[in-house]
Amino acid sequence: MPENDNSKLEENFLTTARKSAKDLTIFLVNGIKLQGTITDFNNETVVLTRAGQSQLVYRHAISTIAPDL
């Protein structure tokens, strides 16, 4: 898949996640698990918010994003 297709796929996924405001789990490449809702993102970062606290996560550090069940 060309890089532009991957970028568009990521943008669509993150936009849907942000608009739905549902809880997600983000796994980082070092194995750390973060939970919360995606409140914003850009080409390099994702803002994850939980219990009123926001954290900035660099996209290159993200391995997987999964919905909380």
N, C-alpha and C positions, 0 to 999 in steps of 0.2 A: 504494500500500500504506500503510495507517495506520502511524503511528510505532510503536505497540505491536508490530505484526507485524515491523517491521524490528528492533526491540530483541530480540524473541524469536529471530529468525533469527540475529542476531549471537551471542546467548547460547548457542544450540545449537551453532553453528560453533565458538566458542571453547571450550566445554566438551568437545566431541569432540576438538579439537586438543590440549587439555591432557591428557585421559585417554589419548590415543594416544601421547603423548610423542615424536612424530615430528618430525624437523627441518623447519622452515618458513622461508620467506623473507618478510619484511615489507618492503614498499616504503612509504616515507614520502611525504607530499605534496611535499616538497622534493627528491625523487629519491633520497635515501639508501636503501641496501639493508641490512637487518639480517637476520642468520640465527641460528637457534637453536630452542629448544623453548619453548612457552608453559607456564610453570609456575604462573601464577596470573593472575587478572584481576578487575576490578570494573567499575562503570559508567563510570569515567573513564580507567582505565589497564590496561595489559597488562604482565606481567613476562615478559621473554624471557631465557632462560638458554642460554649456550654456553660450553663448556670451564670449567664451574664458576663463571663470572662472570654475574651477573644485571644486567639493565638495565630500568629503568622507562620505558615508552613511553606517552605520552598517546594515547588512542584517537582524538582529533580530528586527530592528526598522521598517522594511518595511512591510506594510500590503498588498498593491496592486501595480502592475505595469500595466499600460494601455497605448496603443498607443494614440498619439494626433490625433484628427480628423481634 
